[in-house]
Amino acid sequence: MSDSAASIARPVFRIVALQLTIAVLFSALVALFAGVGKGWPAAMGGAIAVLGSLVYALIVTRANGDPKAIFRRHFRAEMVKLFITAVLFIAVLVLFPSAASVWLILGFAVTTLAYWFSLLAV
């Protein structure tokens, strides 16, 4: 990995790690205060956001120094992230119908907000 790729990879994967931490903490708090039955959907929502961001990070960190290639890679990574997010939401709703609750959306939203706020700090 070149120096420029490594300088991109470190913050990107730190953001994904922060997202994972926020998702685990949020779902644990939901399970503690609202019950385990509501904590699992919150964890699933958080996991959907983390997995989408992880795929994005894996795709983006392979970019080279050409600005056009970097732009195309970011665009491709975002499209793959959206597709994976949609597929994971559908899979969770089909496989776990009881997870269809506000906690699933809240887990996803809180974890996604952690992503956006962490981008402000990078």
Salt bridges, closest charged atoms under 4 A:
none
